Amino acid sequence: MNDIDLCYLSGVELRRLYERRELSPVEVAEAVLRRIESLNPKLNSFITVTPERALAEARLTEAAFAGAEDPPPLAGIPGSLKDLTATRGIRTTRGSLLTADWIPDFDAPLAERLHNAGMVLLGKTNTPEIGWKGDSGNRVVGPTHNSWRHGRTATSSTKSPIASIRVCAPSSKRGSGFAARMWPVPT
């Protein structure tokens, strides 16, 4: 499978392929990270990408599937968190100049639960300042661009995770609003 095919597999499909040892969580994480590296400079949907953490988590997941232990439900499934979510050791700007360099020493309950469930964290997606306004821009990193019409804003705090689907379709997206999943956008 090529990178795009790997990026658009659902969490259920990934889990099934991992259990059968037909696909490696490391291979998927690498494909997703390459796609983020390729498209994020244009879309600005990720504020922070965490390749070292993602690959380390993917390697642990691969070992879990190869061993006797029963991996957690989201084991090896790539995902991201909106940059509003405090995540231990990862810059969490909340889109605000007030917290532009904040590195929490704790996980928000959402981050902790997704980590414990085995999600491979790719990084943090863009957000309007403190998540309060109707477009995706902020003064820390600027707006997320509309994946259909570059130069236009993605229009709301929920649109950065949606734009990140254009980068790649991680099967687990969580933010302040809802989980987003849509059909692949033409590349």
N, C-alpha and C positions, 0 to 999 in steps of 0.2 A: 504494500500500500504506500502511496505517496503521502507527503505531509498534509495536504488538504484533505485527503480521505481520512487520515487518522484524526484530524482536527474536528471532523464532523460526525464522528461516531458518538452515539448517545452513551450516557453513563451505564445503562443496562448492557449495551453491546460491549463496551470496554470491559466491564466486570466479567461477562461471559468469556471473552477472549483471554483475559488474564487467568481465569480459573482453568481454562483448557491449555494454558501455556502456549497459546498461538500468537500472543502479543505481549510485549514487555511494557510495563509502566514507564520505564526509562525511555524507551523508544517514543512513546506518546509524549512524555514531558519534553523531550528534545525537539520533536516536531512542532509542538505548540510554541515553545520558546523561539524557535527559528521564525515562525510566522509572526509572532509578536515583534521580534526584532525587525522584520521586513516591513510591516505595515504601521506599527505604532508611531514612527516619526511623522507620518502623514496624518494619522487620525488623532493622536494624543489621547487615547482612551485609557492608557495605563500611566499613573503617576510614578509608581515604583514597580519595577519588575524584580522578582526574587529568584533568579536562576539557580544559585547555589542551593538555596533551601529546597526549591522544587525538585532538583535532581537528587538531593540527599533523601528527601521523602520518597521519591520514586524508587530509589535503590532499596530503601527499607521495605517498601511495599512488595517489590519483586522478591526479596528474600522471604517475606511472609507467605507469599503465594507458593514459593518453592518448598517451604517448610511444612511442618505439621500443624502449625497454628492456624486458626480461622481468622482471616483478615477482617477488619471492621467494614461496615457497609459501603463506605465511600473510598475504600482503599484503592489508591492509584488514579482516582478520578480527578482530572485537573480542574481547578476553579480559581476564582478571584474574590476579593472582598472590596467593597467600596471603601474609599479612603477615609470614610467617617468612622470606621470600625477600628478601635484600639487593638493593635496586634503586637505582642511582646517582641521587642528587638527590631521592629520594622518601622521606618519613618511613617508617621501618620499625620498628614498635613491638615486634614479636614478642610482643605481648600482655603485655609485662612493664613494670613501673614502672622497672626498671633500664635499659631501652632505649626508654622512652616518647617521647623526643625525638631518637632517633638518625636521622641522615640520612646514609646510606652514601655514600662517594666512589668506590664500585665497584659493579659488577653481579655477582651470583652467576652461575655458569655458565648456569643455567636462564633467568634474566632476559636475559642477553646473547644466548643462542641464540634465544629467542622474539622478541626485538627484531630480530635479524639476519634472522629468517625473515619479518618484516613484520607481526607481530601488533600491533594497535592496543591499547595498554594503557589500560584504563578506570580501573584503580585496584587497591587492595590489599584483600583480603577478611579478615574477622575471624578470629581464631585464639585458642585458649586459650593461657595463658602458656607461652611457649617450645614450644608444640605438644604438651605432655606429658599433658594430662588428657582425660577422657572427655566433657567438655561444652565448649561454645563460648565460655564466659564468660572474662573477664579483668578485672583491676582498672584497666585503662587506659580502655576504652570500654564495658565491660559485655558481656552475652551477645548472640549472634545469636538472634533469636526464631524459633521454629518457624513456618514459613510457613502451616501448616495450622491451628495453634492458638496464636495470639499469647499471649505470657506464659509459654510453655513454652520451654525452651532447645532449641536445635537438636541437642544431645546429643553432639557430638564435633567434633574439629578439622576433619574433612572436611565437616561439615554447613554451615559458613559458605559455602563455594563452592556447595553445593547450594541453600542459601537464596537465594543471589544469582541462581540460575536463576529463582526466583520473581520477582525484580526484573526480570530479563531473561535470556535464554538465550544469553549470549555463547558462541560456538562453541569457544573455547579457554580452558579453565580448568586451571590447574596449581597444585598445592600440594605438601604433603609426602607425601600418600598416593597418590591416584589421580585421574585425570581424571573429572569427574562430568558426566553428561548424563542428564536424565530427561524424561518427557513434561511438557508445559506444565501448570502448576497453574492451576485456574480463578481468574479475577480477580474 
